[in-house]
Amino acid sequence: MAKRSRGAGRKKGAAKKSKPRLTHTPTPSGTIPVVCSECYTDFLYVTLSESKNVSCPACGHGGSVPEAGEVQRLEMAKASEKKAFLSAVVPGILFLLFGFFYFMQLNSAGSADALGPTMNYGLIAVTVLLFLVTIVFAARYEKARCEVYF
């Protein structure tokens, strides 16, 4: 067998053309949702700013910026809150879809006897199980919530 060192369509001196790469710019995730303790207005605090004070845009209430370690802890808490939210929403959506599918099957069959006991109890069991999983993950999300007041 012969070795191929160059592509068949390439000439000896031609440079290999590559596709232009898209550069990924980092998204500005350096924001933390903050609640003003005076007027309870929600706004975003930009963690990348060099300011030593933060003030509410609605009422002007001011406060000092926490230390870098505290800001990092808040960012990690917000990330775990987002992860817990997504893990709570997925079984909730599946619960709704399976419940809707069960009622559609029950409606098209006319009665639970016409649907058949296996299909009837199987869909009920899956729907109830997804409901319980949704409740558990929703409780975990509520436990992971983090609100920042200043």
Secondary structure by P-SEA (a helix, b strand, c coil): cccccccccccccccccccbbbbbccccccbbbbbbcccbbbbbbcccccccbbbbcccbbbbbbccaaaaaaaaaaaaaaaaaaaaaaaaaaaaaaaaaaaaaaaaaacccccccaaaaaaaaaaaaaaaaaaaaaaaaaaaabbbbcc
